[in-house]
């Protein structure tokens, strides 16, 4: 099929779960013979490395710049627009609208795929004028991220935060109601998005993992080293790490003072090193080869309280055979059985107990990690996700 696919960010380098999902789905769909034109509005330019990484999978890559967050026009739109802040930041892009319109005029597309409701505004008018059906894909229900996003606003700005959350839900309803098909990551998200859309069909295209990339990892059982990974531009990851360092790890250190924590991920704030100066915390930031860091750890911790979707970093840890300690939110959409494939707990005290149990029994941790690896290999290879997305394409094309 001829597919026109839009993104509000470049899917390479892979610095977040969302980018990992997009890159691997692009690769898998291209390997199935689909002809993909990728239209991107990006805050960073596409250098040679980006183009080389995407060239095997994309027939045509078109990248337009996005205005700076601090540009006066962006700030004014974010404050005065009926759209939520995130949609306003990515909207009002005349050059992107014109390019998209030209692509619609150039040929007939079997599928037009719009990624994220917050990236929809530049495409709304051309789609409506041509009555062009489109697929809308969402990684989360953005308006329901709650305190992870809006709870971090300063106290004096809380009324504005509540107003923006209201704008976000209203915007989602408007965009979702126009889509021919909605794609979600989990069953629970699909149900929520279908309800917001007024009953538009919502299909699940699950997250996956490149199981071959993590097959050779041998965790450092007995090392008392924990690993946390996250893209820190995404608010739920920052919330999870702060909770881990403020409330969970101090309880662990009371019983396991030798325990260490590696913190890895994109956009790690420099100020956090001063906020949490304990020498047992190893601040790595972005790492190019995650399996090498996974091999240093005895366990993976993911105390996520918000976010929706399924967590690619958790899937990658399981694919590496790392025993995972997480919340029910962190394991959402994965179908794992607590105690068999991972440790699941609610509350700081219970999570600390689970971490201590993992570190105290390396043999048990190894068994759970290997069971998790088998679970992921059997159910979460990217080929399954590509098959689900291809089924959505066939529905829309028909």
C-alpha positions in Angstrom: 0.0 0.0 0.0 1.0 3.6 -0.5 1.1 5.2 3.0 1.4 8.8 3.9 2.6 8.8 7.6 3.0 12.0 9.7 5.0 12.4 12.9 5.7 15.4 15.2 9.2 14.1 15.9 12.0 12.2 14.1 12.0 8.5 15.0 15.8 8.4 15.0 17.9 8.3 17.2 15.7 6.2 19.5 15.6 8.2 22.7 12.1 7.3 23.9 9.6 4.5 23.8 7.5 6.4 21.3 10.4 6.7 18.9 11.3 3.1 19.3 7.7 2.1 18.4 7.7 4.3 15.3 11.1 3.2 14.1 10.4 -0.5 14.4 6.9 -0.2 13.0 8.2 1.7 10.0 10.9 -1.0 9.5 8.4 -3.9 9.9 5.8 -2.3 7.5 8.5 -1.5 4.9 9.8 -5.1 5.1 6.2 -6.2 4.3 6.4 -4.2 1.0 4.5 -1.0 1.9 5.6 2.2 0.3 5.9 4.8 3.0 6.3 8.6 2.7 7.2 10.1 6.1 6.3 13.7 6.7 7.9 15.0 9.9 7.8 18.3 11.8 10.8 18.2 14.1 12.5 20.4 16.6 15.9 18.9 15.5 17.1 18.7 11.8 17.5 15.5 10.0 21.3 15.0 9.7 23.1 12.3 7.6 22.8 9.7 10.4 19.1 10.1 10.6 18.6 9.9 6.9 20.8 6.8 6.6 18.9 5.1 9.5 15.5 5.7 7.8 16.5 5.3 4.2 16.0 1.5 4.0 12.4 1.8 5.3 11.1 5.1 3.9 10.5 5.8 0.2 10.6 9.6 0.9 11.5 11.5 4.0 10.3 15.1 4.3 11.4 17.0 7.4 10.2 20.5 8.2 11.4 22.6 11.2 9.2 23.2 14.2 9.3 26.6 15.9 11.1 26.9 19.2 9.1 26.5 22.4 10.2 30.0 23.4 9.3 31.7 20.1 6.8 34.5 20.9 4.3 33.1 18.4 4.4 29.7 20.1 4.0 31.2 23.6 1.1 33.3 22.4 -0.7 30.3 20.8 -0.1 28.2 23.9 -1.8 30.8 26.1 -4.6 32.0 23.8 -5.5 29.0 21.7 -8.6 26.8 22.3 -6.2 23.9 21.9 -4.2 22.4 24.8 -0.5 23.5 25.1 1.0 20.5 23.4 -1.3 20.8 20.4 -0.7 24.5 20.2 3.1 24.0 20.2 2.8 21.5 17.3 0.1 23.4 15.5 0.0 26.7 13.5 2.5 25.4 10.9 1.6 26.9 7.5 4.5 25.4 5.7 3.7 21.9 7.0 0.0 22.3 6.0 1.0 23.4 2.5 3.4 20.4 2.1 0.8 18.0 3.3 -1.8 19.5 0.9 0.7 19.1 -2.0 1.2 15.4 -1.1 -2.5 14.8 -1.0 -2.8 16.5 -4.5 0.2 14.5 -5.9 -1.3 11.1 -5.7 -4.0 8.8 -4.2 -2.9 7.3 -0.9 -4.2 4.0 0.3 -3.7 5.1 3.9 -3.0 8.4 5.6 -1.7 7.9 9.2 -1.7 10.9 11.6 0.4 10.3 14.7 -0.9 11.8 18.0 -4.0 14.0 18.3 -1.7 16.8 19.5 0.0 16.8 16.1 -3.3 16.9 14.1 -4.0 20.6 13.7 -1.7 21.3 10.6 -3.5 18.6 8.7 -7.1 19.2 9.7 -8.2 21.6 6.9 -6.6 19.7 4.0 -8.1 16.4 5.3 -11.6 18.0 5.6 -11.5 19.7 2.2 -10.7 16.4 0.5 -12.8 14.2 2.7 -9.7 12.1 3.1 -10.1 9.2 5.5 -7.2 8.8 8.0 -5.9 6.6 10.8 -5.2 8.3 14.1 -2.7 6.6 16.4 -2.3 7.4 20.0 0.3 6.1 22.5 -1.6 7.4 25.6 -4.8 9.2 26.5 -3.0 12.5 26.9 -5.7 14.3 28.9 -5.6 11.5 31.5 -1.9 11.6 32.3 -3.1 13.7 35.2 -0.6 14.6 38.0 2.4 13.4 36.1 2.0 16.3 33.8 -0.3 18.9 35.3 0.7 18.2 39.0 4.2 19.5 38.2 3.0 23.0 37.3 3.8 25.6 40.0 1.0 26.1 42.6 0.2 29.5 41.3 -0.4 28.0 37.8 -2.7 25.1 39.0 -5.9 26.8 37.7 -4.2 27.1 34.3 -3.2 23.5 34.5 -6.8 22.4 35.1 -8.0 24.5 32.3 -5.3 23.0 30.0 -6.4 19.5 31.0 -10.0 20.4 30.1 -8.8 21.8 26.8 -6.8 18.5 26.2 -9.9 16.3 26.6 -12.0 18.6 24.4 -9.4 18.6 21.7 -9.1 14.8 21.9 -12.8 14.4 21.5 -12.8 16.6 18.4 -9.9 14.9 16.7 -10.9 11.3 17.5 -14.4 11.9 16.2 -12.9 12.6 12.7 -10.7 9.5 12.4 -11.8 6.6 10.2 -9.9 4.3 12.6 -8.2 4.9 16.0 -5.1 2.9 16.9 -4.2 2.4 20.6 -1.5 0.5 22.4 -3.6 -1.4 25.0 -7.2 -2.7 25.3 -7.9 -0.2 28.2 -6.6 2.7 26.1 -8.6 1.6 23.1 -11.8 1.5 25.2 -11.1 5.0 26.6 -10.3 6.5 23.2 -13.4 4.9 21.6 -15.6 6.4 24.3 -14.0 9.8 23.9 -14.6 9.6 20.1 -18.3 8.9 20.4 -17.9 5.3 19.3 -15.4 5.5 16.4 -13.7 2.1 15.9 -10.5 1.7 18.0 -8.0 -1.0 17.3 -5.1 -2.3 19.4 -1.6 -2.3 17.8 0.6 -3.5 20.7 4.1 -2.3 21.5 6.8 -4.8 20.7 10.5 -5.3 21.2 13.5 -6.2 19.0 14.0 -9.5 20.9 17.2 -10.3 18.9 18.9 -7.1 20.2 18.5 -8.2 23.8 19.0 -11.9 23.5 22.6 -11.9 24.5 22.2 -9.9 27.8 23.3 -11.8 30.9 22.1 -9.8 34.0 24.6 -9.2 36.9 22.6 -11.3 39.4 24.1 -10.7 42.8 25.5 -7.3 42.0 22.9 -5.3 44.0 22.7 -2.9 41.1 19.3 -1.6 40.0 18.5 0.1 36.7 16.1 2.8 35.9 15.6 3.9 32.2 13.4 6.7 30.9 13.0 9.6 28.5 12.9 12.5 30.9 11.1 14.8 28.5 8.1 12.6 29.4 6.6 13.7 32.7 5.6 10.2 34.1 9.2 9.1 34.0 10.4 12.1 36.0 7.6 11.4 38.5 8.6 7.7 38.8 12.3 8.5 39.4 11.5 11.2 42.0 9.3 8.7 43.9 12.0 6.0 43.6 14.7 8.3 45.0 12.6 10.1 47.7 10.5 7.3 49.1 11.5 3.8 47.8 15.3 3.6 47.8 15.7 5.0 51.3 13.6 2.1 52.5 15.8 -0.3 50.5 19.0 1.2 51.8 17.9 0.6 55.4 18.2 -3.1 54.7 20.5 -3.2 51.7 22.9 -0.3 52.1 25.2 -1.7 49.4 22.4 -1.3 46.7 23.3 1.0 43.8 21.1 2.6 41.1 22.0 3.4 37.5 19.8 6.1 36.0 19.9 6.1 32.2 17.9 8.0 29.6 17.5 10.9 27.3 17.2 14.5 28.6 18.4 13.7 32.1 18.3 17.1 34.0 21.8 18.1 35.2 20.3 19.6 38.4 19.1 16.2 39.6 22.7 15.2 40.4 22.7 18.0 43.1 19.1 17.2 44.2 20.1 13.6 44.9 23.8 13.6 45.6 24.1 10.1 47.1 27.2 8.4 45.7 25.3 5.1 45.2 23.4 6.8 42.3 25.2 6.5 39.0 23.9 9.2 36.6 24.5 7.9 33.1 22.0 9.8 31.0 21.5 8.8 27.4 23.3 5.6 26.4 23.7 4.4 22.8 23.8 0.7 23.6 21.3 -0.2 26.2 22.1 -3.9 26.5 25.6 -3.1 27.8 24.0 -1.2 30.7 21.4 -3.8 31.3 24.2 -6.4 31.7 25.5 -4.4 34.7 22.2 -4.6 36.6 20.6 -7.3 38.9 17.1 -5.9 38.5 15.1 -3.2 36.6 12.8 -0.8 38.6 9.9 1.0 37.0 7.7 2.6 39.7 5.4 4.3 37.2 2.2 5.9 38.6 0.9 7.5 35.4 1.2 7.1 31.6 -1.2 4.6 30.0 -0.1 2.4 27.1 2.4 -0.3 27.6 6.0 0.5 28.6 8.7 -0.3 26.0 11.5 0.1 28.6 9.8 -2.7 30.6 9.5 -4.9 27.6 13.1 -4.3 26.8 14.2 -5.2 30.3 12.1 -8.4 30.2 13.6 -9.3 26.8 17.1 -8.9 28.4 16.1 -11.3 31.2 16.2 -8.7 33.9 13.9 -9.3 36.8 11.4 -6.3 36.8 10.0 -4.6 39.9 7.1 -2.3 38.9 3.7 -1.0 39.7 0.5 -2.3 38.0 0.7 0.8 35.8 4.2 -0.1 34.7 3.1 -3.6 33.7 -0.1 -2.4 32.0 -0.9 -4.0 28.7 1.7 -6.7 29.0 -0.5 -9.5 30.4 2.3 -10.7 32.8 1.5 -12.8 35.8 3.0 -11.1 39.0 5.3 -13.4 40.8 6.0 -15.5 37.6 7.2 -12.8 35.1 7.7 -9.8 37.4 7.3 -8.3 40.8 4.3 -6.0 41.1 3.5 -3.8 44.1 1.7 -0.6 45.0 3.1 1.9 47.4 6.6 2.8 48.4 6.9 0.3 51.2 5.7 -2.6 49.1 7.9 -1.7 46.2 10.9 -1.5 48.6 10.1 -4.9 50.0 10.0 -6.3 46.4 13.4 -4.8 45.5 14.9 -6.2 48.7 13.4 -9.6 47.9 14.9 -9.6 44.4 18.4 -8.6 45.6 18.3 -11.1 48.5 17.5 -14.1 46.2 19.5 -14.0 43.0 18.5 -17.6 42.1 14.8 -16.7 42.2 15.5 -13.5 40.4 17.2 -15.4 37.6 14.2 -17.7 37.2 11.7 -14.9 37.0 13.9 -12.9 34.5 14.2 -15.9 32.2 10.4 -16.6 32.4 9.9 -12.9 31.4 12.3 -13.2 28.5 10.4 -16.2 27.2 7.1 -14.4 27.6 8.2 -11.4 25.6 9.8 -13.5 22.8 6.6 -15.4 22.3 4.2 -12.5 22.4 5.8 -9.1 21.7 8.0 -9.3 18.7 7.4 -6.4 16.4 6.1 -8.7 13.6 2.9 -9.1 15.7 2.4 -5.4 16.0 3.0 -4.9 12.2 0.3 -7.6 11.5 -2.2 -5.7 13.7 -1.4 -2.4 12.0 -1.7 -4.0 8.5 -5.2 -5.2 9.5 -6.2 -1.6 10.3 -4.8 -0.5 6.9 -6.9 -3.1 5.1 -10.1 -1.9 6.9 -9.5 1.7 5.9 -8.5 0.9 2.3 -11.6 -1.2 1.9 
